[in-house]
Amino acid sequence: MDFNPFRLRQPSTPLAAGPVKLIVGLGNPGPEYARHRHNIGFQVLDIFAERHGLAFDKFQKRARLAIGQVTLPGAASASTSPWRGRVLLAKPMTYMNASGEAVAALASFYKIAPSDILVVHDDLDLPLGRIRLRPGGSAGGQKGVASIIKRLGTDEFHRLRIGISRPGALGSDAPPSLDPADYVLQPFSAAQEAEMVFARQRAADAIEVWLAQGIVAAMNQFNAGTTPAGSALA
């Protein structure tokens, strides 16, 4: 059966009044792209949604959506109350290079400030499985992020970058001659997948810290460059 996002349910009403966090995973729609390196954003959102009992059962503003309430532990201090809030998980169905069309439309409709948006995406220039958070800045050559910057009119939204390694670089088993545009549209090799199993989980952990404690705490915890226990690279 052909992929058709319009079969998904349309939200009947906007989210209730109050702050909403928008978490966007970047990728391309359709099962033929599902395991590609470029779709790591979709893959991480699937893990986060499963952890918190959310389902991508809605379609709005050219994106598949999972909407719901999330409860997380607060900061490490025992006196900190749990974080509770409503999240909007979005997978743009526009294809990667036009991701900003869906993101800007959702942000406008739900009145979400750029500082309450986290975009999860692949990064060729990070080593395989490494994750980095940043509060804003340029697209760094990632065309989906460039589209979001253009459509929002600002680069001051948060990013969660996940390393997939450039062809010929450490962690990549692809030859340096392979065009990066072709490389990102291929599945991870078996050896890479052994590492990415841990990277996806760690990225979902980073989303939780971003929600509960903010971008600075998430950067401090996940940008150190350490390899998680159990990783194939440990």
Stockholm file with secondary structure:
# STOCKHOLM 1.0

chainA/1-234         MDFNPFRLRQPSTPLAAGPVKLIVGLGNPGPEYARHRHNIGFQVLDIFAERHGLAFDKFQKRARLAIGQVTLPGAASASTSPWRGRVLLAKPMTYMNASGEAVAALASFYKIAPSDILVVHDDLDLPLGRIRLRPGGSAGGQKGVASIIKRLGTDEFHRLRIGISRPGALGSDAPPSLDPADYVLQPFSAAQEAEMVFARQRAADAIEVWLAQGIVAAMNQFNAGTTPAGSALA
#=GR chainA/1-234 SS CCCCGGGSBCCSSCCCSSCEEEEEECCCCSGGGTTBGGGHHHHHHHHHHHHTTCCCCEEETTEEEEEEEEEECCSSSTTCCCEEEEEEEEEESSCGGGHHHHHHHHHHHTTCCGGGEEEEEEETTSCTTCEEEESSCCCTTCHHHHHHHHHHTCSCSEEEEEECCCTTSTTCCSCTTSCHHHHTTSBCCHHHHHHHHHHHHHHHHHHHHHHHHCHHHHHHHHTTCCCCTTCTTC
#=GC SS_cons         CCCCGGGSBCCSSCCCSSCEEEEEECCCCSGGGTTBGGGHHHHHHHHHHHHTTCCCCEEETTEEEEEEEEEECCSSSTTCCCEEEEEEEEEESSCGGGHHHHHHHHHHHTTCCGGGEEEEEEETTSCTTCEEEESSCCCTTCHHHHHHHHHHTCSCSEEEEEECCCTTSTTCCSCTTSCHHHHTTSBCCHHHHHHHHHHHHHHHHHHHHHHHHCHHHHHHHHTTCCCCTTCTTC
//
